[in-house]
């Protein structure tokens, strides 16, 4: 990723860091489940802890965007957990679409095409890494 992409991501995420994780998480998961109701069964009935996990993971990733190699272990561990939950490679595209939509809604008129490209690039990089890690685990 380019430095300019990282800067856009970090700047745009500041707004969300200030928000209650339950609000961001609820918007994100509501969007995800509204078009993909079958995914709801992968999650607990009470989503409060899931909202916290989502925001913590995004914060961790964004905090280390300058050196993504530091995230390799966490990404692989997360990928392996997701396999246990029943996540398949096709699910990542659905999650990415819900994430971009959530960011766009949150930032409103401050959302730019450059931000969308940067966030899409970042999410694609992370999700492809997770998919590869999960496939390596299932082949082992």
N, C-alpha and C positions, 0 to 999 in steps of 0.2 A: 504494500500500500504506500501511496505517496504521502509525504509530510502534510500536504495541503488537505488530503482526505482525512488524515488523523486529526488535524486541527478542526475541521468542520464537524467531525463526529464528537469530539470533546466539547466544543462550544455548544452544540445543539443539545447534548446530554445534560448540561448544567441545569437546564430548565426542569428536567425530569428528576434529577437528584434532589431537587428542592421539594418535590411532591411526595405525598404519602404513597408508599409502595402499594398499598391496597387500591388506591385510585388507578395508578398506572397498570397494575396487574389485572384489575377488574376489566378495564377497557381492553387490554390486550387479549385476555382469555375470552371475554365476551365476543370479540371479533373472531377469534380463532374458532370457537365453538359454534358461532352462528352459521357458518358455512360448512362446518365439519363436525356435526353433532356426534359422530362415532368416536371422536377423540376424547370426549368428555369422560368416558369410562376409564381412561388412563390416569385420571387425577382423583385426589381425595374429594369427599363431599364438601368439606370445609377447606376453602382455598387460601385462607389467611397465610399459612406457612409457605404455600407455593408462591404467592405474590412476593414474599420476602426473598425466597430463593432466586426468583427471576431477577429481581433488582440487584441482589448481591452479585449474581453471576455477570450481569451486564456491567455493573460497576467494576468488577475485577477485570473483565476483558478490556474495557475502555481505559482503565488505569494502566494497562500493560500494552497498549497498542504500539507504543514506541519500540517495544521489544517482544514481539509475539512469541519468540522462542521460549520465553519464560512461561508461557501458557500451555505448552505442549502436554505436560503431564495432566493438568487440570482438564484440558479438552478431551484427552483420551479417557480419563476417569469418568467424565460426564457422559461421553459417548457410550461407554460400557454400561453405565447406570440406565441410560435411555433404552438400550437394547433390552434390558430386564423389564422395563416398563411396557415393552411392546412397540417401541418406536421403529419405524421402517424408513428407509431412505426417502421415500416420497413424502413423508410427513414434514421434512425440513423445508420444502418449498412452501407448504401451507403456513408454517410458523413464520417464515421470512416475510410472507405477504402480510400476515397479521401484525408483525413488528413494524414494518414500514408504514402500514396504515395507521397504527397507533402513534408513531412519531409524527407523521404528517398531520393528524388530527390535533395532537398536542401543541404543535408549533404554529399551526394555522398559517397566517400570511407570512410568517417568518421562514416557513419551509421553502427550500429552493431546489431546483433540479440538481444542482451540484451536491447538496446534502443527500438527496435521494441516491445519486450515483455512489457517493462515498459510503453511505450506510449499506447499500446493496452489495458493494464490493466487499465490505467488512463481513457482513453476514454470510456471503457466499464463501469467503475464505474459511471462516470458522465452521460453517456447516459441512463443507466438503472435507475438512479435516476430521470432523466427527464421523462422517459417513465412512471415510477410509478406515478410521480407527475401529469402528464397529464391525466392519467387514473383516478386518484382520483378526479381531477377537473371535468372530464366528467361524473363521477358517482354521483357527488354532485348535 
